Amino acid sequence: MADQHHHQTDVVIVGAGPVGLFTVFECGMVRLSCHVVDALDDAGGQCTALYPEKPIYDIPGFPRIDAADLVARLKEQAAAFKPVYHLGQQVQAVEAMSEGGWRLTTSTGTVLRARAVILAAGVGAFGPNRPPLDGLSAFEGRSVFYYVTQREAFRGKRVVIAGGGDSAVDWALSLAEVAARVSVIHRRAKFRAAPESEARLNALADAGKIDLVVPYQLHSLDGADGQLTAVNVTTLDGAEKKIEADVLLPFFGLSMALGPIADWGMALERNQIVTDPATAATNKPAIFAVGDVVTYPGKLKLILTGFAEAAIAARSAYALIHPETPLHFEYSTTSGVPSA
Ligand SMILES: Cc1cc2nc3c(=O)[nH]c(=O)nc-3n(C[C@H](O)[C@H](O)[C@H](O)COP(=O)(O)OP(=O)(O)OC[C@H]3O[C@@H](n4cnc5c(N)ncnc54)[C@H](O)[C@@H]3O)c2cc1C
């Protein structure tokens, strides 16, 4: 296609999370070209946006690998097939083309025509649940953050963490090593975190290294020009407390909005796309789905499961695109990595 906003490819992969990246590789191995779209500015999905510095322990062959490292290796593995990335744009519309295949349009006006689509959209266009506080947006990105991408940025700071789940507890434990002070606000005394983590949290609280502010919830923020000076909290009975702070990290989970994908007529079950695990097919012809976005009986939301689904989806897309040339099954040890 002539202009820079119009592209033609074998497969469009929606989502450049770990599973989308490995789908590029699997498609390349069966000689299908790919374009990849992601709403985020960087590849890696949840691994990059939510836990780049956390070690993952259940990737086969890697006893321990930081999420950011895994993403870097997946990108390197995919690079052999010269995928074209369209980052910082959301796929908004998908239309069937009369000649077969699909035409996708993104939020920045990129138009992609593909013989097949593989959705690797994870939890969808995900975003944090924001606490309902007056004036919050002025502080966001300056002294209120929903993700920690570099814990060093919090060295020497007075950090207030709000929330009672794994993210709140894990980051409290981690940031206690670098921050000047860590306070954890939760509306109950009991946390919803792994028992060992909660035990460590309580031990650090007993040792005076972390302040547990329970049972309190966020009430208001003090500060000016985007810089927080204190977080005000309150109990259900109205008792108030002021916590001096440089930074607030609200960890109230992610909203799992599938976004525009929910309107494409896909069969959904609890906001996830129903696939046939034998083929990764959805209810729409030439649209396959892999990774966290899919559901079928026994689905495990793990990266390794998504990797296996990627291999299946690539072969299904191949069979659809090249019905006249059945794929000859080969191990990578025999085929090597074909050139793009
Ligand atoms: C804190 C934490 C720890 C974890 N630890 C582990 C672990 O130890 N082991 C493990 O196996 N798993 C772990 N997971 C789960 C793992 O991260 C997910 O299973 C994995 O990220 C799923 O990959 P994915 O590529 O399917 O989706 P995602 O990583 O969610 O990526 C999907 C991408 O699609 C993009 N997208 C969605 N909709 C659109 C659209 N319309 N247009 C453009 N882009 C779109 C999103 O922006 C996103 O980048 C953990 C998750 C979290 C949050």
The ligand as an ORCA input file, in Angstrom:
! r2SCAN-3c Opt
* xyz 0 1
  C       2.108     -8.497     39.168
  C       1.962     -9.628     38.183
  C       2.779    -10.724     38.276
  C       2.687    -11.785     37.358
  N       3.512    -12.867     37.473
  C       3.443    -13.877     36.571
  C       4.285    -15.020     36.663
  O       5.109    -15.142     37.587
  N       4.173    -16.000     35.710
  C       3.261    -15.929     34.696
  O       3.217    -16.835     33.848
  N       2.421    -14.867     34.604
  C       2.484    -13.840     35.500
  N       1.619    -12.782     35.417
  C       0.608    -12.789     34.351
  C       1.238    -12.424     33.015
  O       1.839    -11.133     33.073
  C       0.167    -12.473     31.933
  O      -0.293    -13.818     31.837
  C       0.753    -12.030     30.596
  O       1.190    -10.688     30.631
  C      -0.290    -12.203     29.494
  O       0.308    -11.800     28.303
  P      -0.543    -11.276     27.080
  O       0.461    -10.944     26.017
  O      -1.638    -12.247     26.796
  O      -1.290     -9.957     27.596
  P      -0.763     -8.583     28.235
  O       0.559     -8.722     28.872
  O      -1.896     -8.077     29.055
  O      -0.597     -7.631     26.955
  C      -1.707     -7.268     26.176
  C      -1.382     -6.008     25.400
  O      -2.467     -5.746     24.488
  C      -2.632     -4.353     24.388
  N      -4.005     -4.090     23.894
  C      -5.183     -4.503     24.405
  N      -6.220     -4.091     23.658
  C      -5.666     -3.375     22.636
  C      -6.202     -2.679     21.525
  N      -7.518     -2.638     21.267
  N      -5.337     -2.031     20.700
  C      -3.999     -2.060     20.921
  N      -3.431     -2.728     21.961
  C      -4.257     -3.366     22.792
  C      -2.400     -3.841     25.804
  O      -2.008     -2.484     25.763
  C      -1.256     -4.771     26.280
  O       0.031     -4.204     26.085
  C       1.707    -11.732     36.317
  C       0.872    -10.616     36.217
  C       0.990     -9.562     37.129
  C       0.069     -8.379     37.005
*
